[in-house]
Amino acid sequence: MTKPRRSAHLRRVHGVVAAVLVCALLAVNGPPVVAFIRDAYHNIVINTASYKRRYGHWSVLPVPSNMRVNAVHAIMLHTGKVLIMAGSGNDAAEFAAGKFVSVIWNPANNSFKKITTPTDMFCGGHVILPDGKVLIGGGTTRYEVERSQIEYAAGVMTVTNTSPTASTTLPAGTVFRSRSGYLFKSVSATAIPKAQRKFVGAGAQRKAVVVPSNAPLWVTATERGDAPVSRTFRTYGIEGLASGYAAAMTATSWNLTRDIQTFWGSRVTYLFDPVTERYEKLSDMNLARWYPSLVGLTNGKVLAVSGLDGLGQMIDGNTEEWDPGTHEWTIDKTLTRPFPTYPALFLLPDGNLFFTGSSAGYGPVTAAWRTPGIWNPMTNAFTPVYGMRDADLTETSASVLLPPAQNQRYAIIGGGGAGQTNTGTGRIDVVDLNSRNPRWQPAGSLPEQTRYPEAIVTPDDRVVIAGGSKYYRGEEQSDIFECHLYNPQTGKVSTLASPTVGRDYHSEALLLADGRILTLGGNPLFGNKADTTPGYFEQRIEIYSPPYLYRGARPRLTAGPTEVRHGQTVLFATPDAAKIATARLIRPSAVTHVTDLEQRSIALGLRRMDSAVALTVPTGSGLVPPGWYMLFVTAANGTPSVARWVHVD
């Protein structure tokens, strides 16, 4: 990875102040001394009080070597700790060895603890439930296979059964024969359900119809090379079927090739308990999912949306719903709207979901899949929202509900083209969903095109935008060593202190209860600028302390309730009532793949008293989803308190 570029303001300062020293020594000692002086001066400047007050400060967190992991998922827990999930960590060798990892980090004392991880949750989805537990669904059951590793044509075969009375299970090794005589064998046993008999029409027109069942399975050619390859729709014979089944069952496939084979999803579901710090197995999902989004609804249920299935195929609709009462999953046949993987879906005050257009990795590049809009999770109705600049560059973009949440303004930041392409944008567009006819509007831009930017809402109603890379997975060593502050009210993008660690694919960032920002992960595809050596997973963790932490004493909340209700006004004791300007409930983050559907900052009603503040929680579980929040109060200069954890019900 290349050395971080210093931001423009630092380059100007260093150039002026260090010029005399550099010129004096250059003639005698040459470039090494020049570099030494500049680096030394840089380190002096970034550690001055005045610099920190204006730009903030970055520091690399010391992590014991046995606790360093390939961070793919990061979740802020109401215990104040952070759950860092790697699973197999995008490492095929770790997957093959069954080594799956999770770590708990405690910011209070910088301690780490490894958690027994029962399955590969790498690239699953997660949502924080009202009680603070984390629901995790999906993950990995097979790794991607590169074209160079594939000797035998393979792919998905679909077995169709037209019999409403006969079901069976095809054993592993079932043979499928093409009309050209090429043989394919299934790799696992597959249940073939019977067809369904349904009645349609009414009165004299009422009649029974048979709806065939379809069961997909994975097959591999028995002959090496390209001869068995097929890229068109074909029918195959199924060998070994009893006579009662042969007439009812057919096998078809569109693609049996030696092309790259994608990751396979998992059906597993777990709860993580932040108090016991253990995973608890729940009933499986109906569909395996890899790269799904899990999003909570106002009724307490959770939707699992999109993903790759158990054979690496894109899931077309087939959204399922988790019931918190039964802990069971049900396919909602009403919800047929398709979305690309890791769709950015945000809960709205009326219970609908807003799809911003942000996604990560997979899905057809069509309007039906990628158009932003408001989705009704009860009826499947979808209202498009148009007007976005660079509307075809939303993959690997960041989306965020701008603070405060009552304004219902959403931003989409950066992004790139679908798949492995180096097209990108620095666009920041905003839509106001409170307006009569919502439409995306230009609202700023980053200095350069940026994929994988991390957007973190802060207690002073700003958004910190950190990291990312110019190109796909940091190709050409294009990690962006810059950090910016976005003002949602003005659209202004200001430069902050520069991080020292690059962040791109598989990176995360989140707000801590003490007001600092945690950044971790990063998985560049290559290790050099020429893109000729393999990349490595970034295991360093870096902490950003925003400027508001260097502006004097922080306001304090010294006592108050832990449980609050929607619409309730509660008192919090404070010796700093006179200087408290705002109060915010900030929902803790659960982030992966530039996707954080949890974070939101809700403004509270504020009344100052002599030694207390009265804070009023808004009504509505769509605006304030039940659960744990970080309560920050902020002084007029933007300095926040350390958060108190409160539970909203």
C-alpha positions as CSV (number, residue, x, y, z in Angstrom):
1,M,0.0,0.0,0.0
2,T,1.3,3.4,-0.9
3,K,2.3,6.0,1.7
4,P,-0.7,8.1,2.7
5,R,-1.0,11.5,0.9
6,R,-1.2,14.4,3.3
7,S,-4.3,16.6,2.8
8,A,-4.0,19.9,0.9
9,H,-4.0,22.1,4.0
10,L,-1.1,20.2,5.5
11,R,0.9,20.3,2.3
12,R,0.6,24.1,2.2
13,V,1.5,24.5,5.8
14,H,4.5,22.2,5.6
15,G,5.7,23.8,2.4
16,V,5.8,27.3,3.9
17,V,7.1,26.6,7.4
18,A,9.7,23.9,6.6
19,A,11.0,25.6,3.4
20,V,13.9,27.3,5.1
21,L,15.1,24.2,6.9
22,V,14.8,22.0,3.8
23,C,16.7,24.4,1.6
24,A,19.5,24.8,4.1
25,L,20.1,21.1,4.3
26,L,19.2,20.0,0.8
27,A,22.5,20.9,-0.8
28,V,24.5,19.1,1.9
29,N,22.4,15.9,2.6
30,G,20.0,15.6,-0.3
31,P,16.5,14.0,-0.5
32,P,16.7,11.7,2.6
33,V,17.0,14.7,4.9
34,V,14.2,16.5,3.1
35,A,11.9,13.6,3.7
36,F,13.0,13.3,7.3
37,I,12.4,16.9,8.1
38,R,9.0,16.9,6.4
39,D,7.8,13.8,8.3
40,A,9.1,15.1,11.6
41,Y,7.4,18.4,11.1
42,H,4.2,16.7,10.0
43,N,4.1,14.7,13.2
44,I,4.7,17.9,15.3
45,V,1.9,19.8,13.6
46,I,-0.8,17.1,13.8
47,N,-0.2,16.7,17.5
48,T,-0.5,20.4,18.4
49,A,-3.6,21.5,20.3
50,S,-4.6,24.1,17.7
51,Y,-4.4,21.5,14.9
52,K,-6.6,19.0,16.9
53,R,-9.2,21.7,17.7
54,R,-9.6,22.3,14.0
55,Y,-9.0,18.9,12.3
56,G,-9.2,16.2,15.0
57,H,-6.7,13.5,15.5
58,W,-6.1,9.9,14.4
59,S,-4.3,7.2,16.4
60,V,-3.7,3.5,15.7
61,L,-5.1,1.2,18.4
62,P,-2.7,-1.2,20.0
63,V,-4.1,-4.7,19.4
64,P,-2.5,-7.9,20.7
65,S,-1.3,-10.1,17.9
66,N,-3.6,-13.0,18.9
67,M,-6.6,-10.7,18.7
68,R,-6.0,-9.3,15.3
69,V,-8.8,-10.4,12.9
70,N,-10.1,-9.7,9.4
71,A,-12.9,-7.4,10.5
72,V,-15.9,-7.7,8.1
73,H,-18.7,-6.8,10.4
74,A,-18.7,-4.4,13.4
75,I,-21.6,-3.9,15.8
76,M,-21.9,-1.4,18.6
77,L,-23.4,-3.1,21.6
78,H,-25.4,-1.4,24.4
79,T,-22.8,-2.7,26.9
80,G,-20.5,-0.1,25.4
81,K,-18.4,-2.8,23.7
82,V,-18.0,-3.6,20.0
83,L,-18.6,-7.0,18.4
84,I,-16.2,-7.5,15.5
85,M,-17.1,-10.5,13.3
86,A,-14.7,-12.0,10.8
87,G,-16.1,-15.5,10.4
88,S,-13.6,-17.0,7.9
89,G,-12.5,-13.4,7.1
90,N,-12.5,-13.8,3.3
91,D,-9.8,-16.5,3.7
92,A,-10.5,-19.7,1.9
93,A,-7.9,-21.6,4.0
94,E,-9.6,-20.5,7.2
95,F,-12.9,-21.6,5.8
96,A,-11.6,-25.0,4.8
97,A,-10.2,-25.4,8.3
98,G,-13.4,-24.4,9.9
99,K,-11.8,-21.5,11.7
100,F,-14.4,-18.8,12.4
101,V,-13.6,-15.8,14.6
102,S,-15.4,-13.1,16.5
103,V,-13.8,-10.6,18.9
104,I,-15.3,-8.3,21.5
105,W,-13.4,-5.0,22.1
106,N,-14.0,-2.9,25.2
107,P,-13.1,0.8,24.5
108,A,-13.2,1.5,28.2
109,N,-10.0,-0.4,28.9
110,N,-8.9,-1.5,25.4
111,S,-9.3,-5.1,26.2
112,F,-10.1,-7.8,23.7
113,K,-11.9,-11.2,24.1
114,K,-12.4,-13.9,21.5
115,I,-15.9,-15.3,21.2
116,T,-16.6,-18.9,20.2
117,T,-18.1,-18.6,16.7
118,P,-20.1,-21.7,15.7
119,T,-20.5,-21.1,12.0
120,D,-19.2,-18.9,9.1
121,M,-21.1,-15.7,9.5
122,F,-18.8,-14.0,6.9
123,C,-21.0,-11.8,4.6
124,G,-24.2,-12.5,6.5
125,G,-26.7,-9.8,7.6
126,H,-27.5,-8.4,11.0
127,V,-29.9,-6.2,12.8
128,I,-30.1,-5.0,16.4
129,L,-33.3,-6.1,18.1
130,P,-35.3,-4.0,20.6
131,D,-33.9,-5.9,23.6
132,G,-30.3,-5.2,22.4
133,K,-29.6,-8.7,21.1
134,V,-28.2,-9.0,17.6
135,L,-30.0,-11.2,15.0
136,I,-27.6,-12.6,12.5
137,G,-28.8,-14.4,9.4
138,G,-26.9,-16.0,6.5
139,G,-23.2,-16.4,5.8
140,T,-21.0,-18.6,3.7
141,T,-21.2,-22.3,2.9
142,R,-18.8,-22.4,-0.1
143,Y,-16.1,-20.0,-1.3
144,E,-15.9,-18.5,-4.7
145,V,-14.0,-20.6,-7.3
146,E,-11.9,-18.8,-9.9
147,R,-12.0,-19.7,-13.6
148,S,-8.4,-21.0,-13.5
149,Q,-9.3,-23.6,-10.8
150,I,-12.3,-25.1,-12.7
151,E,-11.6,-28.2,-14.7
152,Y,-15.2,-29.5,-15.1
153,A,-18.2,-27.6,-16.4
154,A,-20.7,-27.1,-13.6
155,G,-23.8,-25.1,-12.7
156,V,-27.4,-25.1,-11.5
157,M,-29.8,-27.7,-12.8
158,T,-33.5,-27.3,-12.2
159,V,-35.7,-30.3,-11.7
160,T,-39.4,-29.7,-12.4
161,N,-42.1,-32.0,-11.1
162,T,-45.6,-32.0,-12.6
163,S,-47.0,-34.7,-10.3
164,P,-49.3,-33.4,-7.5
165,T,-49.0,-36.8,-5.7
166,A,-45.3,-37.8,-6.1
167,S,-42.3,-36.4,-4.3
168,T,-38.9,-37.8,-3.9
169,T,-35.3,-37.1,-3.0
170,L,-32.6,-37.4,-5.6
171,P,-29.4,-38.8,-4.0
172,A,-26.0,-37.2,-4.5
173,G,-24.5,-38.5,-7.7
174,T,-27.8,-38.5,-9.6
175,V,-26.8,-38.5,-13.3
176,F,-28.2,-36.1,-15.8
177,R,-27.6,-36.8,-19.5
178,S,-27.6,-34.1,-22.3
179,R,-29.0,-35.0,-25.7
180,S,-25.4,-34.9,-26.9
181,G,-24.5,-37.6,-24.4
182,Y,-22.6,-35.5,-21.9
183,L,-23.1,-36.6,-18.3
184,F,-23.5,-34.4,-15.2
185,K,-23.7,-35.6,-11.6
186,S,-25.4,-33.8,-8.6
187,V,-23.1,-33.0,-5.7
188,S,-25.7,-33.4,-2.9
189,A,-29.0,-35.0,-2.2
190,T,-32.0,-32.8,-3.2
191,A,-35.6,-33.0,-2.2
192,I,-38.1,-32.8,-5.1
193,P,-41.4,-31.7,-3.7
194,K,-44.7,-32.6,-5.4
195,A,-46.6,-30.2,-7.5
196,Q,-49.4,-28.1,-6.0
197,R,-53.0,-28.5,-7.1
198,K,-54.8,-25.1,-7.0
199,F,-58.3,-24.0,-7.9
200,V,-58.8,-20.9,-10.1
201,G,-61.9,-19.2,-11.3
202,A,-65.4,-19.2,-9.7
203,G,-68.7,-20.8,-10.2
204,A,-69.0,-22.8,-13.4
205,Q,-65.6,-21.5,-14.4
206,R,-63.9,-22.9,-11.4
207,K,-61.3,-25.6,-12.2
208,A,-58.2,-27.3,-10.8
209,V,-54.8,-26.5,-12.2
210,V,-51.4,-28.1,-11.3
211,V,-48.5,-25.8,-10.4
212,P,-45.3,-27.7,-11.0
213,S,-42.6,-27.6,-8.3
214,N,-39.0,-26.5,-9.2
215,A,-36.0,-27.7,-7.2
216,P,-32.5,-26.3,-8.1
217,L,-29.4,-28.4,-7.5
218,W,-25.7,-28.2,-8.4
219,V,-24.2,-30.5,-11.0
220,T,-20.7,-31.1,-12.3
221,A,-19.7,-32.7,-15.6
222,T,-18.0,-36.1,-15.5
223,E,-15.7,-35.1,-18.4
224,R,-12.9,-32.5,-18.1
225,G,-12.7,-29.5,-20.4
226,D,-15.1,-27.4,-22.4
227,A,-16.8,-30.1,-24.5
228,P,-19.8,-30.4,-22.0
229,V,-20.2,-26.6,-21.6
230,S,-23.6,-25.2,-22.4
231,R,-24.7,-21.6,-22.5
232,T,-28.2,-22.0,-23.8
233,F,-31.4,-23.5,-22.3
234,R,-31.4,-27.2,-22.6
235,T,-33.3,-30.2,-21.3
236,Y,-31.5,-33.2,-19.7
237,G,-32.6,-36.7,-18.9
238,I,-32.6,-37.9,-15.3
239,E,-31.2,-41.4,-15.0
240,G,-32.3,-43.9,-12.4
241,L,-35.8,-42.6,-11.9
242,A,-38.5,-45.1,-11.2
243,S,-41.2,-45.4,-13.8
244,G,-43.7,-43.5,-11.7
245,Y,-41.5,-40.5,-11.6
246,A,-39.9,-40.4,-15.0
247,A,-42.9,-39.1,-16.8
248,A,-43.5,-36.3,-14.3
249,M,-39.9,-34.9,-13.9
250,T,-37.7,-33.0,-16.2
251,A,-34.3,-31.3,-15.8
252,T,-33.3,-28.1,-17.4
253,S,-30.4,-25.7,-17.3
254,W,-29.4,-22.4,-18.8
255,N,-25.7,-22.4,-18.0
256,L,-23.3,-25.2,-17.3
257,T,-19.9,-23.7,-17.8
258,R,-16.3,-23.3,-16.5
259,D,-16.9,-19.7,-15.6
260,I,-16.2,-18.3,-12.1
261,Q,-18.4,-19.8,-9.4
262,T,-19.7,-17.4,-6.8
263,F,-20.0,-17.8,-3.0
264,W,-22.8,-19.9,-1.7
265,G,-25.1,-18.6,1.1
266,S,-26.1,-20.1,4.4
267,R,-29.6,-20.5,6.0
268,V,-28.3,-20.3,9.6
269,T,-29.6,-17.8,12.1
270,Y,-28.2,-16.8,15.4
271,L,-28.8,-14.4,18.2
272,F,-25.8,-12.7,19.9
273,D,-26.4,-11.8,23.5
274,P,-24.3,-8.7,24.5
275,V,-24.6,-9.6,28.2
276,T,-23.6,-13.2,28.1
277,E,-21.4,-12.6,25.0
278,R,-22.5,-15.8,23.4
279,Y,-24.2,-16.9,20.2
280,E,-27.5,-18.8,20.4
281,K,-28.7,-21.0,17.5
282,L,-32.2,-20.3,16.1
283,S,-34.3,-21.9,13.4
284,D,-32.8,-21.6,9.9
285,M,-34.1,-19.2,7.2
286,N,-36.1,-20.8,4.4
287,L,-33.5,-19.6,1.9
288,A,-29.8,-19.6,2.2
289,R,-28.5,-16.0,1.9
290,W,-25.1,-14.4,1.3
291,Y,-24.9,-10.6,1.3
292,P,-28.4,-10.1,2.6
293,S,-29.8,-7.0,4.4
294,L,-31.7,-7.6,7.6
295,V,-34.0,-4.7,8.5
296,G,-36.4,-4.2,11.5
297,L,-40.0,-3.1,11.0
298,T,-42.3,-1.1,13.3
299,N,-44.1,-4.3,14.4
300,G,-40.9,-5.8,15.8
301,K,-40.5,-8.3,12.9
302,V,-37.4,-8.4,10.7
303,L,-37.1,-8.8,7.0
304,A,-34.3,-10.7,5.3
305,V,-33.9,-9.1,1.8
306,S,-31.9,-10.2,-1.2
307,G,-28.6,-12.1,-1.3
308,L,-27.1,-15.0,-3.1
309,D,-28.7,-18.4,-2.4
310,G,-27.3,-21.7,-1.4
311,L,-26.0,-22.3,-5.0
312,G,-24.7,-18.8,-5.6
313,Q,-27.7,-17.6,-7.5
314,M,-29.2,-14.2,-7.2
315,I,-32.4,-14.2,-5.1
316,D,-35.2,-12.6,-7.1
317,G,-37.6,-11.3,-4.5
318,N,-38.4,-14.1,-2.0
319,T,-38.2,-11.8,1.0
320,E,-38.7,-13.6,4.3
321,E,-39.9,-12.4,7.7
322,W,-38.7,-13.3,11.2
323,D,-41.2,-13.3,14.0
324,P,-39.8,-12.2,17.4
325,G,-42.5,-14.2,19.2
326,T,-41.9,-17.6,17.6
327,H,-38.3,-17.0,16.3
328,E,-39.4,-18.5,13.0
329,W,-38.9,-17.4,9.4
330,T,-41.7,-17.2,6.8
331,I,-41.4,-16.5,3.1
332,D,-43.7,-13.5,2.5
333,K,-45.2,-14.3,-1.0
334,T,-46.5,-10.7,-1.2
335,L,-43.0,-9.2,-1.2
336,T,-41.7,-10.0,-4.7
337,R,-39.8,-6.8,-5.2
338,P,-36.1,-7.7,-6.1
339,F,-33.1,-5.8,-4.8
340,P,-29.4,-6.1,-5.4
341,T,-27.2,-7.5,-2.6
342,Y,-26.9,-5.6,0.7
343,P,-29.6,-3.1,-0.3
344,A,-29.7,0.1,1.8
345,L,-33.2,-0.1,3.3
346,F,-34.1,2.5,6.0
347,L,-37.2,2.3,8.2
348,L,-39.5,5.3,7.7
349,P,-41.8,6.9,10.3
350,D,-44.9,5.5,8.5
351,G,-43.5,2.0,8.6
352,N,-42.4,1.9,4.9
353,L,-38.8,1.3,3.9
354,F,-36.7,3.6,1.8
355,F,-34.3,2.1,-0.7
356,T,-31.6,4.7,-1.4
357,G,-30.1,2.7,-4.3
358,S,-26.9,1.8,-2.4
359,S,-25.8,-1.8,-2.6
360,A,-22.8,-4.0,-2.7
361,G,-21.7,-6.6,-5.2
362,Y,-24.4,-8.5,-7.1
363,G,-27.6,-8.0,-9.0
364,P,-28.9,-7.2,-12.4
365,V,-28.2,-3.7,-13.6
366,T,-31.8,-2.8,-14.4
367,A,-34.3,-0.3,-13.2
368,A,-36.5,-3.0,-11.7
369,W,-33.6,-3.9,-9.3
370,R,-31.8,-0.7,-8.6
371,T,-34.2,2.3,-8.8
372,P,-34.3,4.1,-5.4
373,G,-37.8,4.4,-3.9
374,I,-40.2,3.9,-1.1
375,W,-41.2,0.2,-0.5
376,N,-44.3,-0.8,1.4
377,P,-43.4,-4.0,3.3
378,M,-47.0,-5.0,3.7
379,T,-48.3,-4.6,0.1
380,N,-45.1,-4.6,-2.0
381,A,-46.1,-1.3,-3.5
382,F,-43.0,0.7,-4.7
383,T,-42.8,4.4,-5.4
384,P,-39.7,5.4,-7.3
385,V,-37.6,8.5,-6.3
386,Y,-35.8,10.0,-9.2
387,G,-33.3,12.8,-9.9
388,M,-30.1,11.3,-8.6
389,R,-26.8,12.3,-10.3
390,D,-24.7,9.4,-11.5
391,A,-27.6,7.1,-10.9
392,D,-25.7,4.2,-12.4
393,L,-22.9,4.6,-9.9
394,T,-24.6,3.5,-6.6
395,E,-22.7,0.2,-5.9
396,T,-20.3,0.5,-3.0
397,S,-21.8,3.9,-2.1
398,A,-22.6,5.0,1.4
399,S,-26.1,6.0,2.4
400,V,-27.1,7.8,5.6
401,L,-30.1,9.3,7.3
402,L,-28.9,12.8,7.9
403,P,-29.3,14.3,11.4
404,P,-31.7,14.9,12.9
405,A,-33.9,12.0,11.8
406,Q,-37.1,14.1,12.1
407,N,-36.1,15.9,8.9
408,Q,-36.1,12.7,6.9
409,R,-33.3,13.8,4.6
410,Y,-31.2,10.9,3.2
411,A,-27.8,11.3,1.5
412,I,-26.1,9.0,-0.9
413,I,-22.3,9.5,-1.0
414,G,-19.8,8.3,-3.6
415,G,-20.0,4.8,-5.2
416,G,-19.1,3.2,-8.5
417,G,-20.4,1.0,-11.3
418,A,-21.7,-2.5,-10.8
419,G,-19.1,-5.2,-10.6
420,Q,-15.3,-5.0,-11.1
421,T,-15.1,-1.6,-12.8
422,N,-13.1,1.5,-11.9
423,T,-15.9,3.9,-12.8
424,G,-16.9,6.0,-9.8
425,T,-18.3,9.3,-8.4
426,G,-17.8,11.7,-5.5
427,R,-21.4,12.8,-5.7
428,I,-23.3,13.7,-2.6
429,D,-27.0,13.9,-3.3
430,V,-29.8,14.4,-0.8
431,V,-33.5,13.7,-0.9
432,D,-36.1,15.2,1.5
433,L,-38.8,12.5,2.1
434,N,-40.9,15.1,4.0
435,S,-41.4,17.0,0.8
436,R,-44.6,16.6,-1.2
437,N,-42.7,15.2,-4.3
438,P,-39.4,13.8,-3.1
439,R,-36.6,14.1,-5.6
440,W,-32.8,13.7,-5.3
441,Q,-31.0,17.1,-5.3
442,P,-27.3,17.9,-5.6
443,A,-25.9,18.6,-2.1
444,G,-22.1,18.6,-2.4
445,S,-19.3,16.4,-3.6
446,L,-16.1,14.7,-2.4
447,P,-12.8,15.9,-3.9
448,E,-12.5,12.8,-6.0
449,Q,-14.5,9.7,-7.0
450,T,-14.8,7.5,-3.9
451,R,-15.9,3.9,-3.6
452,Y,-16.5,2.4,-0.1
453,P,-16.7,5.7,1.9
454,E,-17.8,5.3,5.5
455,A,-20.4,7.9,6.7
456,I,-20.7,8.3,10.5
457,V,-23.3,10.6,12.1
458,T,-21.9,12.6,15.0
459,P,-23.7,14.2,18.0
460,D,-23.3,17.7,16.7
461,D,-25.5,17.0,13.6
462,R,-22.6,16.5,11.2
463,V,-21.4,13.5,9.2
464,V,-17.8,12.3,9.1
465,I,-16.9,10.7,5.8
466,A,-13.7,8.6,6.0
467,G,-11.6,6.4,3.8
468,G,-12.7,4.6,0.7
469,S,-10.7,4.1,-2.5
470,K,-10.8,5.6,-5.9
471,Y,-11.1,2.3,-7.7
472,Y,-12.6,-1.1,-7.2
473,R,-11.2,-2.8,-4.1
474,G,-8.3,-0.3,-4.0
475,E,-6.9,-1.2,-7.4
476,E,-3.8,0.7,-8.4
477,Q,-3.2,1.4,-4.7
478,S,-6.0,3.9,-4.8
479,D,-7.0,4.0,-1.1
480,I,-7.9,7.6,-0.1
481,F,-6.1,8.7,3.0
482,E,-8.5,11.6,3.7
483,C,-11.3,12.4,6.0
484,H,-14.0,15.0,5.6
485,L,-16.8,16.7,7.6
486,Y,-20.1,17.1,5.9
487,N,-22.6,19.8,7.1
488,P,-26.1,18.6,6.1
489,Q,-27.5,22.1,6.6
490,T,-25.1,23.8,4.1
491,G,-23.8,21.0,2.0
492,K,-20.2,22.1,2.8
493,V,-17.5,19.5,2.8
494,S,-14.5,20.4,5.0
495,T,-11.1,18.7,5.3
496,L,-10.3,16.9,8.6
497,A,-7.1,15.2,9.8
498,S,-5.8,12.4,7.5
499,P,-6.0,8.8,8.6
500,T,-2.8,6.7,8.3
501,V,-4.5,3.4,7.5
502,G,-6.3,2.8,4.2
503,R,-9.9,1.5,4.1
504,D,-11.7,0.0,1.1
505,Y,-13.6,-3.2,0.6
506,H,-14.6,-5.0,3.8
507,S,-14.0,-1.9,6.0
508,E,-16.2,-0.5,8.7
509,A,-16.6,2.6,10.9
510,L,-18.9,3.5,13.8
511,L,-19.5,6.0,16.5
512,L,-18.4,5.1,20.0
513,A,-20.2,6.1,23.2
514,D,-17.3,8.5,24.1
515,G,-17.7,10.4,20.8
516,R,-14.7,8.9,19.1
517,I,-15.0,7.0,15.8
518,L,-13.7,3.5,15.3
519,T,-12.4,2.4,11.8
520,L,-11.3,-1.1,11.0
521,G,-11.0,-3.6,8.1
522,G,-10.0,-3.1,4.5
523,N,-9.4,-5.8,1.9
524,P,-7.6,-4.5,-1.3
525,L,-7.5,-6.9,-4.2
526,F,-3.9,-6.3,-5.0
527,G,-0.8,-5.4,-3.0
528,N,1.0,-3.1,-5.4
529,K,0.3,-0.2,-7.8
530,A,0.8,-2.4,-10.8
531,D,-1.9,-4.8,-9.5
532,T,0.5,-7.8,-9.9
533,T,0.8,-9.1,-6.4
534,P,-2.1,-10.3,-4.1
535,G,-3.5,-7.9,-1.5
536,Y,-3.8,-8.5,2.2
537,F,-6.5,-7.9,4.8
538,E,-5.9,-4.8,6.9
539,Q,-6.0,-5.8,10.5
540,R,-4.9,-2.5,12.1
541,I,-7.6,-0.5,13.9
542,E,-7.6,3.3,13.9
543,I,-9.5,5.7,16.1
544,Y,-10.5,9.2,15.1
545,S,-11.1,11.8,17.7
546,P,-13.2,14.6,16.1
547,P,-12.4,18.3,16.7
548,Y,-15.3,18.6,19.2
549,L,-13.2,16.5,21.6
550,Y,-10.6,19.3,21.8
551,R,-12.7,22.3,22.5
552,G,-12.8,22.3,26.3
553,A,-14.8,20.7,29.1
554,R,-17.6,18.3,28.0
555,P,-21.1,18.7,29.3
556,R,-22.2,15.9,31.7
557,L,-25.3,14.0,32.5
558,T,-24.7,12.7,36.1
559,A,-28.0,10.8,36.7
560,G,-31.2,9.8,35.0
561,P,-33.4,6.9,34.0
562,T,-32.3,4.0,31.9
563,E,-35.7,3.1,30.6
564,V,-37.8,5.7,28.7
565,R,-41.0,5.5,26.6
566,H,-42.1,7.1,23.3
567,G,-43.5,10.6,24.1
568,Q,-42.2,10.6,27.6
569,T,-40.4,13.6,29.2
570,V,-37.7,12.6,31.6
571,L,-35.2,14.5,33.8
572,F,-31.5,14.0,33.7
573,A,-29.3,15.6,36.4
574,T,-26.4,17.8,35.2
575,P,-24.2,20.6,36.5
576,D,-24.0,22.0,33.0
577,A,-27.6,22.7,32.2
578,A,-27.0,26.3,31.1
579,K,-24.5,25.3,28.4
580,I,-26.4,22.3,26.9
581,A,-27.7,23.3,23.5
582,T,-29.0,20.0,22.0
583,A,-29.9,16.4,23.0
584,R,-29.7,13.5,20.6
585,L,-30.5,9.8,20.8
586,I,-28.1,8.0,18.4
587,R,-28.8,4.4,17.6
588,P,-25.8,2.2,17.6
589,S,-24.4,1.0,14.3
590,A,-24.3,-2.5,12.8
591,V,-22.1,-2.1,9.7
592,T,-20.7,-4.2,6.9
593,H,-19.9,-3.6,3.3
594,V,-20.5,0.2,3.6
595,T,-24.0,-0.7,4.7
596,D,-25.3,0.6,8.1
597,L,-29.1,0.5,8.4
598,E,-29.2,1.1,12.1
599,Q,-27.5,4.5,12.8
600,R,-29.9,7.5,13.2
601,S,-29.8,10.6,15.3
602,I,-33.1,11.7,16.8
603,A,-33.5,15.2,18.2
604,L,-35.1,15.3,21.7
605,G,-37.2,18.1,23.1
606,L,-35.0,20.1,25.6
607,R,-35.9,22.2,28.5
608,R,-33.2,23.5,30.9
609,M,-33.6,23.7,34.6
610,D,-31.2,24.8,37.4
611,S,-29.4,21.4,37.8
612,A,-31.2,19.2,35.3
613,V,-32.5,19.0,31.7
614,A,-36.0,17.8,30.8
615,L,-35.8,15.7,27.6
616,T,-38.8,14.6,25.6
617,V,-38.6,11.5,23.4
618,P,-40.6,11.7,20.1
619,T,-43.5,9.4,19.4
620,G,-43.5,6.7,16.7
621,S,-41.6,3.4,16.4
622,G,-40.9,4.3,12.8
623,L,-38.9,7.4,13.8
624,V,-37.6,6.0,17.0
625,P,-37.4,2.2,16.7
626,P,-37.6,0.5,20.1
627,G,-34.2,-0.4,21.5
628,W,-31.0,0.9,23.1
629,Y,-29.6,4.3,22.2
630,M,-26.7,6.5,23.1
631,L,-27.9,9.7,24.7
632,F,-25.6,12.7,24.0
633,V,-26.1,16.2,25.1
634,T,-24.0,18.8,23.2
635,A,-22.8,22.3,24.1
636,A,-23.3,25.3,21.7
637,N,-19.7,24.8,20.4
638,G,-20.5,21.2,19.4
639,T,-18.7,19.5,22.3
640,P,-20.7,16.4,23.2
641,S,-21.0,14.6,26.5
642,V,-20.0,11.0,27.0
643,A,-23.2,9.1,26.1
644,R,-25.5,7.5,28.6
645,W,-27.2,4.3,27.4
646,V,-31.0,4.5,27.5
647,H,-33.6,2.0,26.4
648,V,-36.6,3.3,24.4
649,D,-39.8,1.2,24.5
